[in-house]
Amino acid sequence: MSTPIRRRIQLTGHLESSEIFSCYRNTTVASERTQWQVIYLKSQGRTVREIAMVTGYSESWIRQVIHRYNADGPADFIVQSLPTDPAFTKLKADHARQSKELDTARKTQQAMLEVPIPSHPDLEIAVFSSSASEVTGDYYDFHLSDRGILTIAVGDATGHGARAGIMVTATKSLFKALGHSPDLLQLVRTLTATLKSLNLRGLYMHLTLGRYYKGMLDLVVAGMPPALLHRHEDKSVHAVLLKGMPLGSFPEFPYQRCSVELKPGDTALLMSDGLPELVNLRGERLGGNRVQEWFEKSAGNSARSVVHVLDSESRAWSQGRAPEDDITILVLRRRV
């Protein structure tokens, strides 16, 4: 006997996704907020099963909410009572416990990843980082030696969420212990070999390592977007493209190092792929060209201003759609 194929339920376009999110965010009644959450997740392209996993509600009840929204519209689909059968109550309790555990993990990771931006006589430094889930897979860190040698790490673990957070923790621990290593290439080789030995199946760390000293910026890249360099003298932007496998995949990979001069007024941008891969409500991907245009437009200003422009432009472009990946932006500008 064949299993009937359930047709995928669609959402009627009463409201834009950004409007649905506003209703969800601004609702204070718990039962109404839950139903708006279902509609918002559906507007983001989630399946009924995925929504059930996120909210803890049964798939049949979620379909009822979506059908009511489609038929009655945003003003009339809300019901005041929520399911209370014993199986559902247990599911909700399990979901509440898991949510509490995730919240604890998020707070613990945030405390671990809080890194003060170092003060350097040559450089302005600004950072923006945003997580797409409770536990981030993005990472940035600094090591400043007594001689003024600044080592920078910007990383992006495969995926996001709790599993990616494990890789972030491992990478941060290693960088804290080894960030002072004099040879940047040897540092990368040690990182990738150690991460590989941890046997974190299917987990890898995409990483850009930078080291600044006396006007020179050395870069080693392992599977990250190219660094962008803005020249103060002629206002040009150049991409520093270095190919390399993510850390923890192939320990013997022949990573390359590139050295670029940072003259007074020059600005460098390091980022994870969450920014160029940002998707708007029309399903369009932001892309590296737009990022480069915004960087070129803003790079004549302070490092903090560059970060602000990239953040505000990307928010406007995404039209209120929640990011699907973590985003990290790090800007270095040599003082004039």
Buried (B, 14 or more C-beta within 10 A) or exposed (E): EEEEEEEEEEBEEBBBBBBBBBBBEEBEEEEBBBBBBBBBBBBBEBBBEBBBEBBBBBBEBBBBBBEBBBEEEBEEBBEEEEBEEEEBEEBBEEBEEEEEEBEEBBEEBEEEBEBEBEEBEBBBBBBBBBBBBBBBBBBBBBBBEEEEBBBBBBBBBBBBBBBBBBBBBBBBEBBEEBBBBEEBBEBBBBBBEBBBEEEBEEBBBBBBBBBBBEEEBBBBBBBBBBBBBBBBEEEEBEEBEBEBBBBBBEBEBEBEBEEBEBEEBBBBBBBBBBBBBBBBBEEEEBEBEBBBEBBBBBBBEBBBBBBBBBBEBBBEBBBBBBBBBBBBBBBBBBEE
